[in-house]
């Protein structure tokens, strides 16, 4: 059985070095989100390369080809925005009228959907970005923005929009940045959160100490044979994925490296909440899940 082109092609369930099952996702009664509620308007012409929610889930950040990072409140409507079809209505009035009736499939409704309300812009971060922004993240307390500008990493205070520090050293474009560690139950920042990681097309991962004024990386992980596409942290472990088709887990306490050969170029991956499973998306159109 082959799923339709509109569906996900399939899921591999793997144990280390062994595929134990493969099955396509079947149609279900689960209702996927289908109604847009807001658009993030403000970036100049060109692609938006990255979007991330802040750690508390209340705001989102976008990085674009216009060399800016923008902060949005996606649940509030921008009162300054005027819909293109009527300048007499405020954005809130337009929003209320539009969503007071359910969407249909007729042509007029589809045209109406093209002019959905504009989300509220909060802040624009442009200082230090001289190239398109391809990677962004925040720390767990949502006070620090970490972004990339080609081969440079930029740490920016989210509240003041002032650049705090920059690091460089990669020889190719940075594709992913991460703040390692997180806060405790009292929302206090721990030491691990002040260690930043960057992954690049130069096939390396570099770790940086935010507390130090040194521009030299704490450590360079150079085991990948191709671009490193994603980084995650879990306790004392750093997990990376690469276009070379491998997921690597570095145990910083023991210095051990565990390599899992997925045999397909990996574009990104996610770790389950309990830390026991990893799902990786691959260039062959398949998501592989393994322990």
C-alpha positions in Angstrom: 0.0 0.0 0.0 1.3 3.5 -0.9 0.0 6.6 0.8 -1.1 9.6 -1.3 1.4 12.3 -2.1 -0.4 14.6 0.3 0.3 12.3 3.2 3.6 11.5 5.0 5.3 8.8 3.1 6.0 6.5 6.1 7.5 5.9 9.4 10.4 3.6 10.2 10.6 2.2 13.7 14.3 1.4 14.4 16.3 -0.1 17.2 20.1 0.6 16.9 21.3 -0.7 13.5 18.0 -2.6 12.9 14.7 -1.6 11.3 12.0 -3.5 13.1 8.9 -2.1 11.3 7.8 0.2 8.6 4.2 1.4 8.1 2.5 4.2 6.3 0.3 6.7 8.2 -3.3 6.0 7.5 -6.1 8.5 7.3 -7.7 9.2 10.6 -10.4 11.3 12.1 -7.8 13.6 13.7 -8.4 17.2 12.5 -5.2 18.9 11.5 -5.0 22.6 11.8 -6.4 24.1 8.6 -7.7 27.6 9.4 -5.1 30.4 9.5 -5.7 32.8 12.3 -3.0 35.4 11.7 -0.2 36.3 9.3 3.2 37.6 10.4 3.7 40.6 8.2 6.7 42.9 8.2 9.7 41.2 6.7 10.9 42.7 3.4 10.6 40.8 0.2 12.4 37.5 0.2 12.1 34.1 2.0 11.7 33.7 5.8 14.2 31.0 6.6 13.4 30.1 10.2 10.6 30.5 12.8 10.8 29.5 16.5 8.5 29.9 19.5 10.0 31.2 22.7 10.5 28.8 25.6 7.2 29.9 27.3 5.3 29.5 24.0 3.8 33.0 24.2 5.8 34.6 21.4 7.5 33.6 18.2 10.6 34.7 16.4 11.3 34.8 12.6 14.5 35.2 10.7 14.5 36.3 7.1 16.5 37.1 4.0 16.1 40.8 4.9 18.8 40.3 7.6 16.5 40.8 10.6 15.0 38.8 13.4 11.5 39.8 14.4 9.5 39.1 17.6 5.7 38.6 17.4 2.7 38.0 19.6 0.8 35.6 17.3 -2.4 35.7 19.5 -2.9 39.4 19.3 -4.0 41.4 16.3 -1.9 44.4 15.1 -4.2 47.5 15.6 -2.1 49.5 13.0 -2.7 47.0 10.2 -5.3 48.0 7.6 -6.9 45.2 5.5 -6.2 45.6 1.7 -9.9 45.3 0.8 -11.2 47.9 3.1 -9.4 50.8 4.8 -12.4 51.8 6.8 -12.2 48.7 9.1 -9.6 48.4 11.8 -7.7 45.1 12.0 -9.7 44.1 15.1 -13.1 44.8 13.3 -11.9 43.0 10.2 -10.8 40.0 12.4 -14.2 39.9 14.2 -16.2 40.0 10.9 -14.0 37.4 9.2 -14.2 34.8 12.0 -17.8 35.3 13.0 -18.7 33.0 10.2 -17.2 29.6 9.4 -15.0 29.0 6.4 -16.3 27.3 3.3 -14.9 26.1 0.0 -16.4 28.7 -2.3 -14.2 31.1 -4.2 -15.2 34.2 -2.2 -14.3 32.5 1.0 -10.9 31.4 -0.4 -10.3 35.0 -1.4 -11.2 36.2 2.1 -8.7 33.7 3.6 -5.9 35.4 1.7 -6.4 38.6 3.8 -6.4 37.2 7.4 -5.5 39.5 10.3 -2.0 40.6 11.0 -0.2 39.4 14.1 1.2 42.0 16.5 4.9 42.8 15.9 6.8 43.4 19.1 10.4 44.0 18.3 12.9 43.9 15.4 16.5 42.8 15.9 18.9 43.9 13.1 22.1 44.9 14.9 25.0 42.7 13.8 23.1 40.9 11.0 24.9 41.6 7.8 23.7 38.4 6.1 20.4 36.5 5.9 19.4 34.9 9.2 19.1 31.1 8.9 19.1 30.0 12.6 17.6 31.4 15.8 16.7 30.2 19.3 16.2 31.6 22.8 17.3 30.4 26.2 14.7 28.7 28.5 13.9 31.9 30.3 13.3 33.8 27.0 15.7 36.6 27.9 18.4 35.9 25.3 18.2 35.6 21.6 20.8 33.6 19.8 21.0 34.0 16.0 23.3 33.4 13.1 24.6 35.8 10.4 26.4 33.6 7.9 29.4 32.3 9.9 28.8 34.5 12.9 26.8 33.8 16.1 25.1 36.8 17.7 23.7 36.9 21.3 21.1 39.7 21.8 19.1 40.8 24.8 15.5 40.1 23.9 14.2 43.0 26.0 16.7 45.8 25.1 17.5 44.5 21.6 21.2 45.2 22.3 23.9 42.9 21.1 25.6 41.2 24.0 28.3 39.2 22.3 29.5 37.7 19.0 31.5 34.6 18.1 33.0 33.5 14.9 35.2 30.7 13.6 33.1 28.5 11.3 34.3 28.3 7.7 30.9 27.9 6.2 27.3 29.1 6.9 25.8 28.2 10.3 22.6 26.2 10.0 21.5 25.7 13.6 22.1 27.3 17.0 21.1 26.0 20.4 21.3 27.1 24.1 22.4 24.1 26.0 20.8 23.4 29.4 17.9 25.2 30.9 16.3 26.7 34.0 15.5 24.9 37.3 12.1 24.6 38.9 12.4 28.2 40.2 13.2 29.4 36.7 16.8 30.2 37.6 19.3 29.9 34.8 21.8 27.0 35.3 25.4 26.9 34.1 24.5 24.7 31.1 22.3 27.4 29.6 25.2 29.7 29.2 26.9 27.3 26.8 25.9 27.9 23.2 26.2 25.5 20.3 26.4 26.1 16.6 26.2 23.7 13.7 27.5 24.5 10.3 28.0 23.5 6.7 31.6 23.1 7.5 30.7 19.8 9.2 31.5 20.9 12.7 29.7 21.7 15.9 31.3 24.4 18.1 30.5 25.1 21.8 30.8 28.6 23.1 31.0 29.9 26.7 28.6 32.9 27.1 30.3 33.8 30.4 33.7 34.2 29.0 35.0 37.1 26.8 37.1 34.6 24.8 36.2 34.2 21.2 37.7 30.8 21.1 35.3 27.8 21.2 35.2 25.6 24.3 35.1 22.5 22.1 34.9 21.6 18.4 33.0 18.4 17.4 34.4 17.5 14.0 33.3 13.9 13.6 30.7 14.6 10.9 31.6 14.0 7.3 29.1 16.4 5.9 27.0 19.4 7.0 25.6 19.2 10.6 21.9 19.9 10.4 20.6 19.9 14.0 21.6 20.0 17.6 19.8 18.9 20.8 20.9 18.6 24.4 19.8 16.3 27.1 21.5 16.3 30.5 25.2 15.9 29.8 24.6 14.7 26.3 24.8 16.6 23.0 23.0 15.0 20.1 23.7 16.0 16.5 22.5 15.0 13.1 24.3 15.3 9.8 23.7 15.1 6.1 26.2 12.2 6.2 23.3 10.1 7.5 24.4 9.7 11.2 23.0 10.8 14.5 25.9 11.3 17.0 25.5 11.4 20.8 28.4 12.9 22.8 28.6 12.2 26.5 30.5 15.1 27.8 31.1 13.5 31.2 32.8 10.3 29.9 34.0 11.6 26.5 32.2 8.8 24.7 30.7 9.1 21.3 27.8 6.9 20.1 27.0 6.9 16.4 23.7 5.7 14.9 23.8 5.1 11.2 20.5 6.1 9.7 21.9 5.5 6.1 20.0 8.5 4.7 20.8 12.3 4.9 19.2 13.8 7.9 17.7 17.3 7.8 16.5 17.5 11.4 15.4 15.4 14.4 13.4 15.7 17.6 13.9 13.9 21.0 10.8 12.7 22.9 10.0 14.3 26.3 11.3 11.2 28.2 14.5 11.3 26.2 14.1 7.6 25.1 13.2 8.1 21.4 14.5 10.1 18.5 12.5 10.9 15.3 14.6 12.0 12.4 13.5 13.5 9.1 15.5 12.4 6.0 15.9 13.6 2.5 14.3 10.5 1.1 10.9 11.7 2.5 10.8 9.3 5.4 10.7 10.0 9.1 12.5 7.4 11.1 11.8 6.7 14.8 14.3 4.8 16.9 15.3 4.2 20.5 
